[in-house]
């Protein structure tokens, strides 16, 4: 499992946070997440490209992703 610090562009309100949370909740590869406006911490069996696709599909831009630690 991997843990990522993700910067997300295009977010500006709680509804944006809710949209990203819904996208993460609907993906079985993601085990835990914490979303704030413009950023998220994500843990799961997912890689950077898959994370980008998930965020893109939710209508936002993945600006930066850093792997924090491998769990």
TORKOLFI-759884 format. One record per residue (C-alpha): residue in one letter; x, y, z; residue number from 1. Coordinates in pm, 1 decimal, padded with zeros to 6 digits. Each point is the difference from the previous one (the first is absolute). Layout:
! TORKOLFI-759884
<r lummi="A" c1="X" c2="Y" c3="Z" guvo="NUM"/>
...
This chain:
! TORKOLFI-759884
<r lummi="X" c1="00000.0" c2="00000.0" c3="00000.0" guvo="1"/>
<r lummi="X" c1="00116.5" c2="00354.7" c3="-00070.7" guvo="2"/>
<r lummi="X" c1="-00072.9" c2="00335.5" c3="00161.2" guvo="3"/>
<r lummi="X" c1="-00012.9" c2="00319.4" c3="-00208.5" guvo="4"/>
<r lummi="X" c1="-00013.8" c2="00373.5" c3="00067.0" guvo="5"/>
<r lummi="X" c1="-00205.8" c2="00140.3" c3="-00287.2" guvo="6"/>
<r lummi="X" c1="-00051.0" c2="00361.7" c3="-00111.1" guvo="7"/>
<r lummi="X" c1="-00325.1" c2="00045.1" c3="-00192.3" guvo="8"/>
<r lummi="X" c1="-00082.6" c2="00299.1" c3="-00220.2" guvo="9"/>
<r lummi="X" c1="-00345.1" c2="00138.9" c3="-00065.9" guvo="10"/>
<r lummi="X" c1="-00135.7" c2="-00054.8" c3="00350.3" guvo="11"/>
<r lummi="X" c1="-00154.1" c2="00292.9" c3="00184.7" guvo="12"/>
<r lummi="X" c1="-00272.4" c2="-00115.9" c3="00236.8" guvo="13"/>
<r lummi="X" c1="-00147.4" c2="-00283.7" c3="00204.8" guvo="14"/>
<r lummi="X" c1="-00191.4" c2="-00128.9" c3="-00302.3" guvo="15"/>
<r lummi="X" c1="00335.0" c2="-00051.2" c3="-00173.4" guvo="16"/>
<r lummi="X" c1="00125.6" c2="-00192.3" c3="00303.0" guvo="17"/>
<r lummi="X" c1="-00316.4" c2="-00212.3" c3="-00008.6" guvo="18"/>
<r lummi="X" c1="00053.4" c2="-00078.3" c3="-00370.3" guvo="19"/>
<r lummi="X" c1="00356.2" c2="-00120.1" c3="00055.7" guvo="20"/>
<r lummi="X" c1="-00105.5" c2="-00200.9" c3="00307.7" guvo="21"/>
<r lummi="X" c1="-00272.7" c2="-00168.2" c3="-00206.7" guvo="22"/>
<r lummi="X" c1="00251.6" c2="-00090.8" c3="-00270.0" guvo="23"/>
<r lummi="X" c1="00238.6" c2="-00146.3" c3="00257.7" guvo="24"/>
<r lummi="X" c1="-00277.0" c2="-00183.9" c3="00187.4" guvo="25"/>
<r lummi="X" c1="-00115.4" c2="-00163.4" c3="-00322.7" guvo="26"/>
<r lummi="X" c1="00341.6" c2="-00149.7" c3="-00078.5" guvo="27"/>
<r lummi="X" c1="00088.7" c2="-00325.4" c3="00174.0" guvo="28"/>
<r lummi="X" c1="00374.8" c2="00063.8" c3="-00042.0" guvo="29"/>
<r lummi="X" c1="-00018.7" c2="00295.1" c3="00241.0" guvo="30"/>
<r lummi="X" c1="-00005.6" c2="-00109.0" c3="00363.9" guvo="31"/>
<r lummi="X" c1="00014.7" c2="00333.7" c3="00186.5" guvo="32"/>
<r lummi="X" c1="-00007.5" c2="00366.7" c3="-00094.2" guvo="33"/>
<r lummi="X" c1="-00021.8" c2="00345.6" c3="00149.1" guvo="34"/>
<r lummi="X" c1="-00109.8" c2="00277.7" c3="-00234.0" guvo="35"/>
<r lummi="X" c1="00022.8" c2="00376.9" c3="00052.0" guvo="36"/>
<r lummi="X" c1="-00047.6" c2="00278.8" c3="-00252.1" guvo="37"/>
<r lummi="X" c1="00292.8" c2="-00031.7" c3="-00240.1" guvo="38"/>
<r lummi="X" c1="00164.3" c2="-00305.1" c3="00152.7" guvo="39"/>
<r lummi="X" c1="-00039.6" c2="-00356.8" c3="00115.5" guvo="40"/>
<r lummi="X" c1="00184.8" c2="-00277.7" c3="00176.6" guvo="41"/>
<r lummi="X" c1="-00076.6" c2="-00333.6" c3="-00165.4" guvo="42"/>
<r lummi="X" c1="00096.5" c2="-00353.0" c3="00105.9" guvo="43"/>
<r lummi="X" c1="-00058.2" c2="-00306.5" c3="-00210.1" guvo="44"/>
<r lummi="X" c1="00103.9" c2="-00243.0" c3="-00268.5" guvo="45"/>
<r lummi="X" c1="00005.9" c2="00264.4" c3="-00273.6" guvo="46"/>
<r lummi="X" c1="00272.7" c2="00165.0" c3="-00205.1" guvo="47"/>
<r lummi="X" c1="00046.0" c2="00362.1" c3="-00104.2" guvo="48"/>
<r lummi="X" c1="-00147.6" c2="-00046.3" c3="-00348.6" guvo="49"/>
<r lummi="X" c1="-00312.7" c2="-00170.0" c3="00136.8" guvo="50"/>
<r lummi="X" c1="-00037.0" c2="00274.6" c3="00260.7" guvo="51"/>
<r lummi="X" c1="00028.0" c2="00265.9" c3="-00272.0" guvo="52"/>
<r lummi="X" c1="-00268.6" c2="-00173.5" c3="-00208.3" guvo="53"/>
<r lummi="X" c1="-00231.7" c2="-00017.9" c3="00300.9" guvo="54"/>
<r lummi="X" c1="00041.3" c2="00370.5" c3="00078.6" guvo="55"/>
<r lummi="X" c1="-00033.7" c2="00096.0" c3="-00369.4" guvo="56"/>
<r lummi="X" c1="-00322.0" c2="-00202.1" c3="-00025.5" guvo="57"/>
<r lummi="X" c1="-00136.4" c2="00191.9" c3="00300.1" guvo="58"/>
<r lummi="X" c1="00061.6" c2="00324.1" c3="-00193.0" guvo="59"/>
<r lummi="X" c1="00311.7" c2="00127.7" c3="00176.5" guvo="60"/>
<r lummi="X" c1="00369.8" c2="00029.8" c3="-00079.4" guvo="61"/>
<r lummi="X" c1="00275.9" c2="-00194.8" c3="00167.7" guvo="62"/>
<r lummi="X" c1="00265.8" c2="00268.6" c3="00048.2" guvo="63"/>
<r lummi="X" c1="00255.9" c2="-00194.4" c3="00202.2" guvo="64"/>
<r lummi="X" c1="00028.9" c2="-00339.3" c3="00162.8" guvo="65"/>
<r lummi="X" c1="00271.2" c2="-00116.4" c3="00237.4" guvo="66"/>
<r lummi="X" c1="00030.0" c2="-00346.6" c3="00143.3" guvo="67"/>
<r lummi="X" c1="00033.0" c2="00042.3" c3="00376.3" guvo="68"/>
<r lummi="X" c1="00076.3" c2="-00355.7" c3="00099.2" guvo="69"/>
<r lummi="X" c1="-00059.8" c2="-00356.0" c3="-00105.6" guvo="70"/>
<r lummi="X" c1="-00212.3" c2="-00178.2" c3="00257.6" guvo="71"/>
